[in-house]
């Protein structure tokens, strides 16, 4: 049996993870990661106080130790600053993936180890296996509608070795049923939404609090001026709404197909694989975090460019110690620098990296 610290978020998934570990006979304690309290007046709802009380109630029901761990400074330095600097520089960050690497399996794991715990468990819908050579393998979650392995794609091997995902073998309705069986007070609580630990905060409101509007021209792919934008950091590649420009084509909306930081221009075009800018077949992925060294010897992988997209076949070519070139079999929509690409072999996660360019 292992000595495990569970990251209790106040939700049902992590609560069931804790309950299952207790049932299995592990020595379990629970920690709530206090990362963000929205003390700066950003519009939105960050229900951290309720989440702490819900997590505390779950721990009491299970009879396990409960701690509130203040990680606010680390979260600001590792996640908030990453978000702000990413958007300021013109890339599209993914705070949820980075949060798992830097916070849940970074600072929180380090804290747990310092307190004598060998493992950290979360409520992620992913599965873990130990291979014949002793190395860890992360597999897609059993529930295809809830699989969260994509969000674990930047974990290091050490982090994966120390991770447990007790709910990953279950479907969501089964998780709810187990919560009812244990009489957990969050059994019927709705799933949380929003940015990792920020809660129901609109990204545009969050960014406007830290980055001033920098208006510039909106142009089409021919350079014709169509209007004015509020700041390039407030728009994403593939965005259909919110740019304020009506399309001259009936039934076909303008979409964001590019951002020219040098001229502060937002570029609109059409959602068409044959149109310029929006679709790309060739990409460079850097800052690789491989869970399996075979990633660098492979000729092909399944590459997933976003959480809710499919993993697509792609040829892979190493470009150095932590960069690869991908050639997708079919053009991919709205790949933006800064986004995360996860690599798979069937249902097994091979690692991930950050898109640097796409053409």
FENSUL-V330926 format. One record per backbone hydrogen bond with DSSP energy under -1.0 kcal/mol. CO is the residue of the C=O (numbers start at 1). NH is the residue of the N-H. If there is no record, write none. Layout:
{{CO	NH} {CO	NH}}
This chain:
{{2	27} {3	118} {3	119} {4	29} {5	121} {6	8} {6	31} {11	15} {12	16} {13	17} {14	18} {15	19} {16	20} {17	21} {18	22} {19	23} {20	24} {21	26} {22	25} {27	4} {29	6} {30	67} {31	8} {32	69} {33	35} {34	71} {45	200} {46	48} {47	51} {48	52} {49	53} {50	54} {51	55} {52	56} {53	57} {54	58} {55	59} {56	60} {57	61} {58	62} {59	63} {59	64} {65	30} {67	32} {69	34} {71	75} {72	76} {73	77} {74	78} {75	79} {75	80} {76	81} {79	83} {80	84} {81	85} {82	86} {83	87} {84	88} {85	89} {86	91} {94	98} {95	99} {96	100} {97	101} {98	102} {99	103} {99	104} {100	105} {102	107} {103	108} {106	110} {107	111} {108	112} {109	113} {110	114} {111	115} {112	117} {113	116} {119	5} {120	164} {121	7} {124	126} {125	148} {127	139} {129	137} {131	134} {135	131} {137	129} {138	349} {139	127} {143	146} {143	147} {148	151} {149	152} {150	153} {152	155} {156	160} {157	161} {158	162} {160	163} {162	120} {164	122} {165	168} {167	170} {168	142} {171	175} {172	176} {173	177} {174	178} {175	179} {176	180} {177	181} {178	182} {179	184} {184	187} {186	189} {195	198} {195	199} {199	195} {199	201} {200	45} {202	206} {203	207} {204	208} {205	209} {207	210} {207	211} {216	229} {217	266} {218	226} {218	227} {219	268} {220	223} {224	220} {227	218} {229	216} {230	214} {231	234} {232	235} {236	239} {239	256} {249	252} {255	269} {256	238} {258	267} {260	265} {265	260} {266	219} {267	257} {267	258} {269	255} {270	272} {272	275} {278	334} {280	332} {281	328} {282	359} {283	326} {284	356} {284	357} {285	324} {286	354} {289	352} {292	295} {293	296} {294	297} {299	316} {301	314} {302	344} {303	312} {304	342} {306	309} {312	303} {313	329} {314	301} {315	327} {317	325} {322	288} {323	319} {324	285} {325	317} {326	283} {327	315} {332	280} {336	339} {337	92} {339	355} {341	353} {342	304} {343	350} {344	302} {345	348} {347	140} {348	345} {350	291} {350	292} {351	343} {352	289} {353	341} {354	286} {355	338} {357	284}}
